[in-house]
Amino acid sequence: MTDIIKDFPEKESGKVKEDLKNNPSMVTDNIISFEQELEDIGSIDPLLICFGDDAYDILNKNLGGNTILKKLLIALLCLS
């Protein structure tokens, strides 16, 4: 398990999306780093399971066609 955007301390997702939109090189740099991680572990044709729409959208827009992406939808039931 890893983060697609690293070393970004913002916890509010709306601000993260806005910052990434205004700084596309940050996305590019993190995609390059992520592709290197995949290469380092010897991954060939990986199946990536994304936690959340934002991670899925970033990977779907920026990775080559040799990667299978799946979204993981999690429903939480809170009992109080």
C-alpha positions in Angstrom: 0.0 0.0 0.0 1.3 3.4 -0.9 0.2 7.0 -1.5 0.1 8.4 -5.0 0.9 11.9 -3.7 3.7 11.9 -1.2 5.1 14.5 1.2 1.9 16.6 1.0 0.7 17.3 4.6 -2.7 18.8 3.7 -5.5 16.7 5.2 -8.4 18.5 3.5 -9.0 16.8 0.2 -10.6 19.8 -1.5 -7.4 21.8 -0.9 -5.2 19.0 -2.1 -7.2 18.8 -5.4 -6.9 22.5 -5.9 -3.2 22.6 -5.2 -2.6 19.7 -7.6 -4.7 21.4 -10.3 -2.6 24.6 -9.9 0.7 22.7 -9.8 0.5 19.9 -12.4 4.3 19.2 -12.1 3.6 17.9 -8.6 1.3 15.2 -10.1 3.9 14.4 -12.8 6.7 14.1 -10.2 4.7 11.8 -8.0 3.6 9.6 -11.0 7.3 9.2 -12.0 8.1 8.2 -8.4 5.2 5.8 -8.3 6.2 4.2 -11.6 9.7 3.7 -10.1 8.2 2.1 -7.0 6.4 -0.4 -9.3 9.6 -1.1 -11.2 11.5 -1.5 -8.0 9.2 -4.3 -6.8 9.3 -6.0 -10.3 5.7 -5.3 -11.1 4.5 -6.3 -14.6 1.0 -5.4 -15.6 -0.1 -4.5 -12.1 -3.7 -4.5 -10.8 -4.0 -1.3 -8.7 -6.8 -1.0 -6.2 -7.5 2.7 -5.5 -8.9 4.0 -2.2 -11.1 6.9 -3.3 -12.1 8.7 -6.5 -9.2 11.2 -6.3 -6.5 8.6 -6.3 -8.3 6.7 -9.1 -8.7 9.8 -11.2 -5.0 10.8 -10.8 -3.8 7.3 -11.8 -6.3 6.8 -14.6 -5.3 10.1 -16.2 -1.5 9.7 -15.8 -0.6 6.0 -16.1 0.0 4.2 -19.3 -2.4 1.6 -20.7 -0.6 -1.4 -19.3 -2.1 -1.0 -15.8 -5.5 -2.2 -14.6 -7.2 0.1 -12.1 -10.0 -0.7 -9.8 -11.8 1.5 -7.3 -12.5 0.1 -3.9 -15.7 1.3 -2.4 -16.0 1.0 1.3 -19.2 1.5 3.2 -18.9 2.1 6.9 -21.6 1.5 9.4 -21.4 3.6 12.5 -23.2 2.4 15.5 -23.8 4.8 18.3 
